[in-house]
Amino acid sequence: MTPRSPKHPDSHGSTHNDPASVVFEPEFVDGLRNIFDNLVVFNRFLGLKITNITPERVSGRIVMRPELVGHYGYNRAHGGVISAGLDSMGGVAVMAAIGARHMDEPPAQRLTRFGKLGTIDLRVDYLRQGISEHFDLHAQVMRLGSRVASTRMEFCAADGKLLATGAAAYMVS
């Protein structure tokens, strides 16, 4: 059974699911986790794992390890780890938003909608040194259009301190 969601019109008069009222099926969440955690090999290298998926926000975690060090004297995460993690989380947030938009389709069909997804712009602001035993990442979609999605992301230390922020645009079709 597919969960029902209230529909709302967009600026073009089309109706879409209200993300705040969407509840993903376990099959969709497991499929999205499999794509992100296992099929995107670079995420495996980073050790980036999804910890929570909702239509409005996704969260993930990277456990610090020697392969991610960017400055040997401080055991600080490399800036590339931070930017790649933020970019990956923005991408999975877009996947979740696309999935929420098409709740009328079976989960397996929704999981095939991400083939053209790609980053077209990424901005990262490094606010503090990336020093922590693990990092929590969060992302949300600010706007999902028919061709481009815009996201906002956060990279936080284990104590919740904000270390970096990101904003990105993704091609969705």
Secondary structure, 3 states (H helix, E strand, C coil): CCCCCCEEECCCCCEEECHHHCCCCHHHHHHHHHHHHHHCHHHHHHCCEEEEECCCCEEEEEECCHHHEEECCCCEECHHHHHHHHHHHHHHHHHHHHHHHCCCCCHHHHCCCCCCCEEEEEEEEECCCCCCCEEEEEEEEEEECCCEEEEEEEEEECCCCEEEEEEEEEECC
